[in-house]
Amino acid sequence: YGAALLGWLIPYSDRCRDPWYFVPSGTTKSRGAKFDLVSIKKRIAASRQPDGDCDTICAEGWKGRIRLICYHCMEPISNGRCPHCGFNTADYQPVPTALLPETVLNNTYILGRVLGKGGFGITYIGRNLANGLKVAIKEYFPTSIATRDAAKDCYVRPMAETCALYDNGVRKFHDEAAMLAQLRDIPAIVQIHDFFYENGTAYIVMEYIQGVTIEQVVKKQGRLDVGLVLTIYYPILLALDAVHQRGLLHRDISPCNILLDDHCNARLIDFGASRAFSYEMSSDMSVILKNGFAPIEQYTRAGRHGPWEDIYALSASIYY
């Protein structure tokens, strides 16, 4: 089902070459093959094959194809200071282990600044070189079990004793992409554009939403007016209902995962913890916690999981 929904994302030539993109792990593919850890390992190994230095804006093949860009807003610039946002490229401070600005991924996307960095991934602002569309690119990078020397190359290398854990994480990252694909018709949920393997890891390309999180707004302005809170959260509540109707859970709702765009429209982001739920198989759910927002069911593997977990977390976010 997820593969059918994502057919529109993959160019025909890519579908012919690799028709297994976005199939949730454990589901059956054509010819009886399965998307499992074996195929994950093969893809990761293939993406680590040396093919020269990381592609950058100045790399061979890109010269003259694109102009200088602002690392902050990704708009074209003629010199160091951006006339659109005022950012000076010379002032950019590289983020340790993150890919450098001007890195080109999948022969399609050029990277700018780091938008966010967590324990399991790094998110960059980027731009599609073919159509100029701004995007957010999420890279799987579990900092506790993998490393990278960004000054030397782009490759993510898991520690020797954690390879199996790393490969399993890539599988779950793929599942996040498949999950987002199933929800692409829901307006209040961030939309996915692409998914690919490169540099020994995987990437999800999503729509770029210029805005701030509820957490950032509250920290800056204090608690929000009740009327504004209801206006903001009502679309999220409707989106959650649609998510639950499809047998899915978000499981990580909090003010830092609800984004307000420039028009004050709320969007639910970060489906990295999301799972399909089953009342009978709830013991298989992993334990995921966000203090102050996680319901009691998430404090134990024996908890009975269901939509009420997301409702609790959303209620706590509204109270925040």
SERO-966132 format. One record per residue: y, x negated, z of N, C-alpha, C, O in turn; residue in one letter. Coordinates in steps of 0.001 Angstrom, whole numbers, padded with zeros to 6 digits, always signed. Example, Ala and Ser with C-alpha at 12.3 -4.5 7.8 and 13.67 -1.06 7.14 Angstrom:
// SERO-966132
-005690-013190+007800-004500-012300+007800-003300-013200+007800-003319-014236+008465A/-002250-012850+007080-001060-013670+007140+000030-012900+007870+001138-013409+008039S/
***
This chain:
// SERO-966132
-001208-000834+000000+000000+000000+000000+001252-000864+000000+002189-000621-000761Y/+001258-001891+000875+002404-002790+000936+002604-003509-000385+003739-003709-000818G/+001499-003904-001035+001598-004607-002315+002190-003692-003378+002989-004130-004206A/+001795-002407-003355+002314-001459-004347+003812-001267-004175+004554-001192-005154A/+004258-001188-002911+005676-001000-002653+006499-002187-003111+007670-002046-003463L/+005871-003374-003104+006629-004573-003413+006544-004995-004867+007077-006042-005235L/+005886-004203-005700+005780-004580-007095+007125-004812-007755+007251-005656-008643G/+008124-004067-007325+009458-004190-007928+010119-005509-007584+011062-005923-008258W/+009631-006185-006530+010282-007421-006099+009872-008623-006936+010659-009552-007118L/+008652-008610-007443+008120-009792-008082+008252-009681-009601+007752-008722-010190I/+008912-010640-010243+008973-010619-011707+007572-010550-012288+006613-011024-011678P/+007456-009952-013482+006137-009730-014064+005343-011031-014164+004146-011046-013876Y/+005997-012125-014571+005276-013384-014723+004728-013855-013384+003625-014400-013331S/+005469-013658-012312+005001-014058-010994+003840-013201-010543+002906-013703-009918D/+003882-011904-010851+002790-011024-010467+001496-011443-011171+000414-011425-010584R/+001641-011823-012460+000453-012235-013202-000111-013529-012637-001327-013696-012546C/+000783-014452-012255+000334-015739-011746-000198-015623-010335-001146-016322-009977R/+000385-014764-009532+000000-014694-008119+000183-013277-007605+001214-012974-007005D/-000793-012400-007823-000638-010977-007499-000857-010653-006034-000901-009477-005673P/-000999-011663-005171-001357-011348-003784-000166-011369-002843-000345-011209-001635W/+001035-011560-003352+002206-011581-002485+002310-010279-001703+002096-009188-002232Y/+002648-010431-000418+002989-009310+000454+001819-008433+000855+002031-007413+001512F/+000587-008785+000487-000536-007979+000953-000759-008290+002419-000994-009452+002750V/-000698-007307+003324-000888-007581+004748-002230-008255+004997-003234-007916+004369P/-002238-009216+005921-003462-009964+006195-004574-009027+006625-004348-008066+007360S/-005776-009320+006158-006925-008507+006536-007202-007370+005580-008262-006749+005655G/-006255-007074+004663-006499-005992+003709-007193-006548+002477-007089-007737+002173T/-007902-005677+001773-008684-006113+000618-007809-006198-000619-006972-005332-000869T/-008020-007264-001393-007282-007450-002628-008200-007191-003829-009395-006938-003675K/-007622-007258-004999-008431-007110-006203-009531-008168-006211-009395-009222-005590S/-010601-007882-006910-011755-008748-007043-012408-009043-005689-013195-009982-005580R/-012097-008263-004672-012770-008389-003391-012284-009527-002527-012808-009720-001430G/-011285-010304-002984-010776-011407-002174-009964-010871-001009-009488-009736-001048A/-009804-011680+000020-009005-011265+001167-007935-012298+001465-008136-013502+001301K/-006793-011794+001908-005703-012689+002287-005962-013106+003723-005643-012358+004647F/-006542-014303+003934-006907-014742+005266-006365-016138+005518-005579-016659+004728D/-006790-016745+006627-006277-018056+006989-006680-019127+005983-005973-020124+005831L/-007798-018941+005297-008210-019924+004303-007199-019988+003165-006769-021070+002766V/-006820-018811+002644-005843-018790+001560-004475-019243+002048-003730-019884+001307S/-004142-018912+003297-002881-019392+003883-002848-020910+003868-001855-021513+003463I/-003943-021527+004315-003995-022991+004375-003848-023606+002992-003176-024624+002829K/-004476-022990+001995-004369-023502+000633-002935-023430+000141-002440-024367-000485K/-002270-022325+000421-000878-022166-000022+000026-023182+000658+000881-023794+000019R/-000173-023357+001974+000651-024311+002716+000421-025723+002196+001369-026480+001991I/-000854-026073+001981-001169-027405+001469-000530-027631+000106+000015-028702-000161A/-000598-026618-000755-000001-026738-002091+001509-026908-002005+002101-027648-002791A/+002131-026223-001051+003596-026302-000932+004043-027622-000340+005232-027941-000354S/+003084-028405+000188+003437-029708+000748+003250-030841-000247+003564-031989+000070R/+002748-030551-001443+002534-031604-002419+003864-032237-002791+004806-031526-003141Q/+003961-033556-002722+005245-034219-003018+005684-033984-004444+004907-034158-005383P/+006930-033588-004603+007470-033377-005946+008870-033965-006032+009750-033425-006703D/+009059-035092-005332+010376-035696-005320+011159-035228-004113+010643-034511-003255G/+012403-035640-004060+013252-035268-002934+013572-033789-002974+013349-033117-003981D/+014103-033285-001857+014519-031888-001811+015543-031622-002905+016438-032434-003140C/+015407-030493-003567+016410-030111-004560+017722-029827-003865+017748-029116-002861D/+018807-030366-004377+020136-030062-003862+021049-029763-005039+020652-029867-006199T/+022243-029401-004725+023212-029059-005762+023454-030232-006704+023822-030040-007863I/+023242-031466-006192+023474-032653-007005+022189-033209-007598+022221-034217-008304C/+021042-032557-007318+019765-033060-007813+019678-032925-009322+020371-032117-009940A/+018803-033743-009897+018616-033688-011348+018194-032286-011762+017303-031705-011143E/+018807-031744-012781+018490-030396-013234+019495-029366-012770+019566-028265-013316G/+020281-029726-011751+021281-028775-011257+022701-029218-011605+023653-028457-011433W/+022839-030446-012093+024174-030956-012398+024866-030061-013415+024310-029763-014472K/+026058-029641-013096+026854-028827-013986+026449-027374-014035+027121-026567-014678G/+025355-027020-013363+024896-025635-013427+025703-024742-012494+025984-023590-012825R/+026075-025266-011331+026874-024494-010389+028013-025344-009857+027951-026573-009872I/+029043-024676-009390+030183-025385-008829+029987-025606-007345+028989-025172-006771R/+030939-026279-006726+030902-026459-005286+030966-025095-004605+031598-024165-005107L/+030307-024990-003463+030333-023737-002723+030772-023983-001288+030639-025088-000761I/+031291-022946-000675+031647-022997+000747+030378-022756+001554+029676-021771+001330C/+030083-023650+002488+028873-023506+003289+028928-022281+004195+027889-021775+004620Y/+030127-021807+004490+030282-020701+005441+030140-019342+004767+029395-018492+005255H/+030840-019120+003653+030840-017800+003009+030145-017787+001651+029965-016723+001059C/+029747-018977+001146+029022-019121-000120+029847-018751-001348+029288-018486-002413M/+031164-018729-001208+032024-018494-002364+032325-019825-003053+032356-020865-002394E/+032550-019808-004382+032877-021050-005092+034195-021635-004597+035134-020900-004294P/+034258-022957-004519+035489-023647-004108+035746-024799-005064+034836-025255-005756I/+036983-025268-005102+037340-026386-005981+037483-027681-005206+037455-028768-005784S/+037640-027560-003875+037716-028765-003041+037097-028447-001687+036389-027449-001551N/+037351-029277-000691+036698-029129+000603+037022-027863+001365+036146-027331+002047G/+038268-027346+001279+038656-026178+002067+038524-024900+001246+038975-024823+000104R/+037896-023903+001860+037640-022648+001157+038878-021754+001166+039437-021497+002233C/+039319-021271-000006+040469-020361-000039+040118-018954+000415+041014-018138+000630P/+038830-018652+000565+038397-017312+000938+038300-017146+002458+038750-016139+003005H/+037711-018135+003135+037518-018009+004585+038197-019118+005372+038255-019052+006600C/+038714-020142+004687+039429-021218+005374+038537-022325+005912+039036-023285+006498G/+037228-022210+005726+036313-023217+006268+036417-024518+005475+036522-024507+004249F/+036388-025636+006198+036434-026949+005566+035027-027526+005544+034426-027766+006591N/+034510-027746+004347+033150-028250+004210+032949-029562+004968+031865-029822+005490T/+033993-030383+005026+033882-031675+005709+033656-031515+007208+033198-032450+007865A/+033972-030340+007758+033820-030116+009195+032424-029623+009572+032130-029454+010756D/+031569-029393+008589+030251-028839+008897+029414-029831+009692+029296-031002+009329Y/+028829-029334+010794+027946-030140+011621+026497-029713+011375+026133-028581+011695Q/+025671-030588+010817+024269-030224+010547+023546-029813+011824+023773-030381+012892P/+022680-028826+011699+021869-028367+012824+020567-029155+012833+019878-029210+011814V/+020213-029771+013969+018985-030571+014013+017763-029792+013521+017571-028635+013896P/+016951-030413+012696+015712-029909+012091+015946-028848+011011+014999-028461+010326T/+017173-028372+010845+017440-027349+009827+017665-028007+008466+018089-029160+008385A/+017377-027264+007409+017656-027737+006064+019159-027902+005871+019956-027151+006433L/+019529-028884+005077+020943-029163+004856+021546-028187+003852+020843-027700+002966L/+022836-027895+003979+023509-027079+002958+023346-027728+001588+023240-028949+001478P/+023328-026912+000559+023142-027300-000837+021676-027523-001192+021365-027851-002338E/+020768-027351-000229+019349-027386-000561+019005-026178-001423+019458-025068-001146T/+018213-026388-002459+017791-025301-003352+016328-024981-003086+015479-025871-003112V/+016037-023721-002832+014683-023264-002550+014152-022403-003689+014874-021591-004267L/+012880-022599-003995+012181-021775-004989+012886-021766-006348+012749-020823-007127N/+013641-022834-006614+014381-022932-007874+015345-021779-008082+015764-021513-009208N/+015701-021088-006996+016479-019851-007131+017626-019749-006136+018697-019255-006488T/+017431-020202-004910+018397-019948-003844+019004-021251-003325+018287-022196-002995Y/+020326-021286-003261+021009-022431-002678+021451-022061-001274+021962-020964-001047I/+021254-022974-000332+021522-022695+001070+022933-023103+001485+023533-024024+000930L/+023435-022379+002482+024678-022741+003138+024399-023042+004610+023437-023736+004937G/+025239-022521+005484+025135-022813+006918+023959-022085+007562+023368-021174+006983R/+023648-022516+008766+022639-021847+009578+023265-020632+010243+024289-020750+010917V/+022660-019471+010060+023144-018242+010693+022586-018086+012101+023256-017547+012983L/+021369-018552+012309+020743-018428+013621+019490-019270+013691+018850-019544+012676G/+019148-019676+014897+017955-020501+015102+017265-020053+016372+017890-019987+017431K/+015966-019742+016275+015203-019306+017433+013941-020134+017579+013770-021151+016908G/+013062-019692+018458+011849-020437+018725+010850-020424+017589+009969-021282+017528G/+010977-019438+016666+009993-019313+015601+010585-019425+014205+009842-019374+013226F/+011882-019572+014085+012434-019648+012750+013906-019996+012712+014603-019981+013726G/+014355-020308+011510+015764-020617+011248+016222-019705+010115+015525-019550+009112I/+017392-019105+010279+017937-018216+009255+019203-018841+008664+020095-019277+009392T/+019263-018876+007343+020384-019476+006626+021099-018420+005787+020507-017416+005391Y/+022368-018664+005525+023039-017903+004476+022721-018609+003163+022628-019836+003117I/+022556-017830+002101+022227-018421+000817+022823-017622-000323+023475-016598-000118G/+022590-018104-001510+023088-017406-002696+022077-017543-003820+021539-018625-004058R/+021822-016440-004507+020926-016437-005646+021653-017066-006832+022700-016579-007258N/+021089-018153-007362+021755-018862-008450+021754-018069-009747+022585-018309-010623L/+020832-017132-009877+020736-016359-011118+021775-015252-011195+022366-015025-012251A/+022004-014554-010069+022911-013398-010122+024078-013482-009149+024915-012580-009115N/+024149-014553-008355+025271-014732-007443+025185-013931-006158+026118-013960-005356G/+024078-013207-005939+023952-012356-004759+023824-013204-003488+023028-014141-003434L/+024614-012864-002474+024483-013520-001175+023259-012967-000459+022993-011766-000502K/+022521-013847+000196+021299-013439+000883+021198-014160+002225+021890-015146+002477V/+020327-013646+003067+019939-014331+004295+018499-014785+004101+017641-013996+003704A/+018237-016045+004378+016903-016613+004154+016322-017066+005481+016875-017939+006150I/+015204-016466+005852+014547-016779+007118+013378-017718+006862+012494-017413+006061K/+013372-018843+007532+012332-019861+007379+011438-019874+008613+011924-019902+009744E/+010127-019854+008385+009198-019969+009507+009213-021407+010015+008856-022337+009291Y/+009629-021578+011264+009721-022908+011861+009534-022779+013376+010515-022660+014110F/+008283-022802+013849+008033-022720+015298+008310-024074+015949+007517-025005+015809P/+009413-024183+016648+009867-025485+017151+008926-026122+018160+008945-027339+018342T/+008097-025311+018822+007219-025861+019853+005967-026517+019270+005302-027292+019957S/+005635-026211+017997+004399-026755+017433+004606-027422+016078+003631-027821+015441I/+005847-027551+015625+006116-028161+014323+007399-028968+014390+008221-028793+015289A/+007549-029850+013422+008736-030701+013400+009147-030982+011961+008387-030734+011024T/+010372-031510+011798+010861-031906+010481+011993-032912+010668+012837-032753+011549R/+012002-033926+009848+013117-034863+009808+013965-034484+008607+013731-034962+007497D/+014955-033622+008832+015737-033066+007726+016528-034122+006972+016917-033909+005823A/+016769-035265+007616+017509-036325+006935+016652-037005+005871+017179-037642+004960A/+015313-036869+005988+014405-037531+005052+013832-036585+004012+013803-036907+002824K/+013374-035416+004453+012802-034470+003504+012862-033059+004073+013393-032840+005162D/+012317-032110+003334+012405-030694+003705+011144-030164+004373+011120-029011+004803C/+010112-030964+004468+008803-030453+004850+008665-030183+006340+009077-030987+007177Y/+008078-029037+006651+007751-028675+008033+006325-029146+008293+005403-028817+007547V/+006161-029918+009358+004848-030490+009664+004383-030039+011041+005017-030360+012046R/+003278-029295+011095+002749-028907+012405+002150-030118+013102+001659-031042+012453P/+002195-030105+014427+001558-031162+015188+000050-031088+014984-000511-030010+014789M/-000599-032251+015031-002006-032352+014647-002899-031352+015368-003798-030765+014767A/-002645-031159+016665-003518-030295+017454-003156-028818+017347-003816-027979+017959E/-002131-028490+016587-001680-027091+016511-001751-026525+015097-001133-025496+014825T/-002477-027159+014199-002511-026710+012798-003018-025275+012667-002455-024478+011916C/-004079-024952+013397-004633-023595+013309-003634-022567+013818-003487-021493+013235A/-002949-022898+014908-001940-021998+015463-000783-021827+014490-000255-020726+014335L/-000390-022909+013836+000691-022864+012860+000313-021967+011672+001097-021120+011246Y/-000894-022168+011152-001338-021366+010010-001403-019882+010363-001067-019030+009541D/-001827-019582+011560-001866-018184+012002-000460-017607+012086-000244-016432+011789N/+000501-018443+012494+001895-018004+012551+002451-017703+011173+003218-016755+011003G/+002066-018511+010182+002494-018249+008804+001941-016907+008331+002626-016156+007637V/+000698-016610+008712+000102-015317+008347+000908-014167+008937+001175-013177+008256R/+001293-014296+010195+002079-013236+010837+003468-013120+010200+004036-012032+010104K/+004000-014268+009769+005300-014259+009092+005188-013496+007778+006080-012725+007422F/+004089-013714+007060+003814-012948+005842+003729-011467+006152+004244-010641+005399H/+003075-011124+007268+002941-009724+007654+004301-009089+007946+004509-007902+007693D/+005230-009900+008488+006584-009377+008722+007225-008980+007399+007880-007941+007312E/+007039-009807+006365+007581-009481+005043+006959-008200+004512+007654-007345+003962A/+005639-008069+004679+004960-006863+004214+005452-005636+004968+005591-004557+004394A/+005717-005813+006273+006219-004716+007089+007589-004258+006588+007834-003061+006436M/+008473-005213+006335+009806-004880+005838+009734-004195+004477+010537-003311+004180L/+008780-004600+003660+008638-003981+002345+008310-002508+002455+008776-001707+001645A/+007515-002139+003444+007154-000735+003627+008340+000106+004103+008312+001334+004016Q/+009380-000561+004605+010506+000157+005199+011775+000045+004357+012869+000344+004836L/+011627-000385+003104+012819-000686+002312+013621+000551+001917+014744+000426+001429R/+013060+001744+002120+013788+002962+001762+014570+003531+002949+015184+004591+002829D/+014554+002843+004085+015260+003328+005275+016604+002605+005366+016625+001389+005551I/+017726+003319+005240+019045+002679+005142+019419+001803+006340+020096+000791+006157P/+019008+002152+007539+019446+001429+008731+018590+000207+009050+018722-000377+010125A/+017716-000184+008128+016857-001355+008333+017165-002383+007259+017306-002044+006084I/+017268-003649+007672+017587-004723+006739+016565-004736+005602+015369-004553+005828V/+017053-004956+004371+016209-004891+003190+015691-006269+002775+016403-007265+002902Q/+014457-006326+002283+013850-007578+001841+013970-007706+000330+013835-006725-000401I/+014230-008944-000137+014352-009202-001573+013205-010046-002124+012786-009846-003264H/+012694-010985-001329+011750-011949-001880+010963-012598-000746+011346-012529+000422D/+009853-013230-001123+009019-013977-000191+008341-015090-000977+007859-014861-002086F/+008302-016295-000412+007639-017398-001114+007259-018497-000128+007741-018547+001004F/+006365-019386-000605+005936-020549+000170+006570-021801-000420+006634-021961-001638Y/+007032-022675+000446+007596-023947+000005+007755-024844+001233+007876-024354+002355E/+007752-026152+001015+007978-027128+002091+006971-027019+003230+007290-027329+004378N/+005756-026580+002912+004741-026456+003940+004937-025283+004871+004315-025217+005931G/+005798-024353+004483+006059-023179+005319+006326-021971+004419+006011-022005+003230T/+006901-020913+004974+007150-019687+004207+008574-019206+004449+009200-019537+005456A/+009070-018414+003497+010453-017937+003556+010513-016449+003218+009824-015971+002317Y/+011352-015732+003958+011670-014336+003654+013132-014273+003237+014011-014744+003959I/+013388-013695+002077+014756-013537+001584+015168-012083+001796+014534-011164+001278V/+016240-011889+002565+016713-010543+002911+018153-010358+002479+018844-011317+002136M/+018592-009112+002502+019998-008864+002217+020856-009520+003290+020490-009556+004465E/+021999-010033+002866+022941-010631+003809+023908-009566+004284+024575-008919+003477Y/+023984-009385+005576+024886-008393+006161+025960-009133+006949+025671-009795+007946I/+027182-009015+006496+028281-009666+007197+028706-008782+008360+029170-007661+008156Q/+028552-009277+009555+028893-008482+010721+028562-009207+012004+028360-010421+012016G/+028510-008451+013085+028234-009003+014410+027184-008136+015093+027002-006972+014735V/+026500-008703+016070+025515-007940+016820+026203-007123+017918+027330-007417+018318T/+025504-006101+018391+026015-005309+019517+026235-006220+020721+027210-006058+021455I/+025348-007160+020920+025488-008093+022042+026799-008867+021963+027490-009026+022970E/+027144-009348+020771+028384-010093+020597+029602-009205+020843+030582-009647+021444Q/+029543-007965+020385+030667-007043+020567+030897-006753+022048+032030-006801+022528V/+029815-006451+022767+029936-006112+024186+030422-007310+024997+031232-007151+025910V/+029940-008497+024675+030378-009689+025399+031857-009968+025184+032530-010500+026067K/+032361-009608+024009+033762-009864+023691+034681-008753+024182+035776-009031+024671K/+034248-007491+024057+035124-006355+024347+034748-005580+025597+035519-004732+026047Q/+033585-005848+026165+033131-005045+027290+032337-003840+026793+032098-003696+025594G/+031935-002985+027715+031096-001834+027360+031825-000892+026403+033036-000690+026495R/+031057-000335+025499+031626+000504+024444+031806+001940+024918+031130+002403+025837L/+032731+002627+024268+032973+004040+024536+031723+004857+024197+031015+004538+023241D/+031454+005899+024969+030253+006711+024784+030174+007273+023362+029115+007241+022736V/+031282+007780+022865+031287+008353+021513+030932+007321+020466+030184+007609+019531G/+031467+006112+020617+031173+005046+019663+029704+004626+019770+029056+004355+018759L/+029191+004575+020984+027792+004210+021195+026870+005191+020472+025934+004781+019785V/+027141+006488+020631+026300+007502+019992+026395+007416+018471+025397+007600+017773L/+027596+007137+017956+027786+006992+016513+026997+005812+015967+026401+005888+014892T/+027003+004722+016724+026320+003506+016293+024804+003689+016332+024102+003310+015394I/+024305+004273+017425+022856+004282+017652+022120+005449+016988+020898+005401+016846Y/+022834+006482+016584+022145+007623+015972+021373+007223+014713+020218+007625+014569Y/+021971+006433+013780+021186+006016+012602+019990+005148+012983+018958+005194+012313P/+020114+004362+014046+018998+003529+014494+017871+004415+015008+016695+004143+014768I/+018241+005477+015717+017234+006402+016229+016478+007072+015072+015256+007213+015118L/+017216+007479+014044+016570+008085+012867+015660+007075+012158+014570+007419+011699L/+016128+005821+012077+015322+004785+011444+014039+004540+012229+012972+004365+011640A/+014140+004528+013551+012960+004328+014380+011959+005461+014198+010749+005235+014171L/+012469+006675+014075+011579+007806+013858+010790+007614+012568+009591+007889+012520D/+011467+007139+011519+010788+006893+010248+009771+005759+010379+008688+005823+009798A/+010119+004726+011141+009195+003612+011378+007944+004110+012091+006825+003756+011717V/+008139+004936+013123+007013+005439+013910+006150+006408+013094+004932+006456+013265H/+006786+007175+012211+006027+008095+011369+005039+007349+010465+004047+007919+010011Q/+005322+006074+010213+004450+005267+009365+003467+004435+010190+002792+003550+009666R/+003399+004730+011469+002445+004054+012331+002821+002647+012700+001944+001829+012978G/+004122+002334+012710+004598+000993+013004+005451+000986+014263+006036+002002+014640L/+005514-000176+014909+006381-000385+016066+007268-001598+015798+006841-002544+015136L/+008491-001575+016305+009375-002735+016183+009083-003726+017298+008867-004907+017024H/+009069-003280+018537+008653-004015+019727+009616-005108+020177+009275-005904+021052R/+010802-005162+019600+011760-006192+020029+013186-005685+019894+014084-006436+019512D/+013396-004411+020208+014734-003832+020089+015599-004295+021263+015192-004236+022423I/+016777-004746+020930+017754-005182+021937+019117-005272+021248+019178-005222+020019S/+020201-005402+021998+021530-005493+021379+021682-006665+020417+022516-006610+019513P/+020891-007727+020592+021017-008868+019677+020269-008643+018378+020392-009448+017454C/+019491-007564+018280+018779-007245+017047+019327-006004+016363+018682-005434+015483N/+020515-005589+016769+021209-004487+016096+022539-005020+015601+023387-005449+016384I/+022706-004985+014293+023865-005599+013655+024839-004537+013169+024437-003516+012609L/+026119-004788+013388+027178-003912+012877+027849-004587+011696+028351-005703+011827L/+027866-003926+010539+028522-004535+009387+030027-004283+009444+030537-003731+010419D/+030724-004688+008401+032185-004582+008375+032677-003140+008409+033841-002890+008725D/+031801-002187+008086+032168-000775+008106+031627-000067+009344+031612+001162+009415H/+031185-000861+010314+030672-000353+011585+029365+000434+011425+029043+001282+012257C/+028624+000153+010368+027301+000742+010196+026269-000127+010891+026276-001348+010737N/+025384+000493+011655+024381-000259+012406+023142-000514+011572+022705+000356+010819A/+022567-001716+011705+021334-002074+011004+020384-002726+012002+020793-003553+012817R/+019139-002351+011928+018099-002914+012788+017480-004117+012079+017035-004011+010935L/+017454-005259+012763+016957-006491+012156+015804-007063+012981+015452-006529+014033I/+015227-008149+012488+014196-008939+013161+012938-008136+013474+012749-007654+014591D/+012086-008006+012467+010805-007329+012635+009673-008322+012869+008512-008022+012590F/+010007-009497+013379+008993-010520+013607+007952-010134+014641+006836-010652+014609G/+008292-009232+015562+007344-008814+016603+006676-007491+016267+005839-007010+017031A/+007035-006897+015135+006536-005562+014802+005041-005577+014515+004489-006585+014075S/+004399-004446+014772+002968-004317+014550+002631-002871+014179+003362-001943+014524R/+001535-002700+013486+000966-001362+013340+000313-001002+014661-000330-001849+015282A/+000467+000243+015103-000074+000602+016411-001241+001562+016277-001330+002340+015327F/-002131+001485+017251-003276+002377+017352-003501+002671+018816-003616+001742+019616S/-003567+003909+019183-003755+004263+020588-005106+003763+021108-005247+003472+022296Y/-006092+003666+020221-007418+003257+020657-007570+001743+020720-008435+001240+021437E/-006737+001006+019976-006913-000439+019904-005722-001167+020505-005367-002255+020051M/-005110-000585+021511-003888-001144+022073-004103-002478+022753-003148-003238+022912S/-005329-002793+023163-005568-004051+023849-005427-005253+022913-005362-006392+023376S/-005378-005009+021602-005240-006101+020656-003785-006545+020490-003512-007553+019840D/-002871-005804+021068-001467-006124+020894-001101-007361+021705-001485-007482+022868M/-000359-008276+021090+000083-009466+021802+001199-009107+022777+001873-008090+022618S/+001385-009952+023786+002395-009708+024805+003721-010300+024342+003824-011511+024140V/+004725-009465+024173+006049-009889+023740+007066-009317+024703+007068-008117+024979I/+007935-010181+025216+008874-009729+026240+010304-010129+025912+010555-011228+025415L/+011236-009231+026193+012651-009564+026207+013195-008947+027482+013374-007733+027581K/+013451-009805+028450+013832-009337+029777+015005-008361+029724+016002-008594+029041N/+014859-007270+030458+015899-006259+030516+015745-005158+029486+016381-004109+029594G/+014902-005388+028485+014729-004410+027412+013264-004081+027132+012970-003029+026566F/+012357-004949+027513+010934-004716+027267+010387-003681+028241+010650-003775+029440A/+009635-002699+027761+009010-001702+028638+007825-002317+029381+007345-003395+029033P/+007371-001617+030396+006307-002157+031241+005014-002377+030461+004219-003243+030824I/+004790-001605+029392+003560-001764+028601+003443-003153+027980+002340-003623+027704E/+004590-003812+027759+004555-005122+027116+004333-006261+028112+004265-007425+027718Q/+004223-005932+029381+003982-006966+030389+002500-007249+030576+002134-008121+031364Y/+001648-006533+029871+000215-006733+029997-000491-006342+028706-000041-005437+028004T/-001574-007007+028393-002357-006659+027210-003102-005347+027390-003566-004746+026421R/-003211-004912+028633-003946-003669+028904-003051-002437+028777-003528-001313+028934A/-001767-002629+028497-000849-001502+028395-001164-000619+027201-001662-001094+026181G/-000873+000668+027333-001100+001619+026234+000149+001633+025368+001218+002057+025807R/+000006+001171+024150+001156+000967+023284+001420+002165+022382+000499+002870+021969H/+002700+002380+022085+003074+003477+021221+004578+003534+021031+005287+002656+021523G/+005090+004548+020326+006521+004663+020029+007412+004641+021256+008570+004231+021179P/+006877+005083+022394+007698+005124+023606+008224+003738+023997+009245+003634+024677W/+007531+002674+023569+008022+001325+023862+009382+001095+023196+010321+000605+023824E/+009469+001457+021913+010724+001290+021188+011813+002205+021745+012978+001815+021811D/+011435+003424+022148+012420+004355+022711+012990+003803+024018+014190+003905+024272I/+012125+003221+024840+012588+002606+026091+013575+001473+025795+014648+001405+026394Y/+013202+000584+024864+014057-000552+024541+015381-000098+023931+016425-000689+024207A/+015344+000951+023100+016570+001478+022515+017467+002084+023597+018686+001913+023566L/+016855+002792+024553+017622+003379+025650+018286+002294+026494+019438+002433+026905S/+017553+001218+026748+018122+000106+027503+019273-000534+026731+020259-000967+027329A/+019150-000594+025402+020216-001155+024566+021456-000269+024604+022581-000767+024650S/+021244+001050+024586+022379+001981+024681+023089+001814+026023+024319+001832+026087I/+022321+001654+027078+022895+001476+028417+023660+000167+028503+024654+000076+029224Y/+023216-000836+027785+023834-002160+027790+025328-002080+027439+026008-003106+027397Y/
***
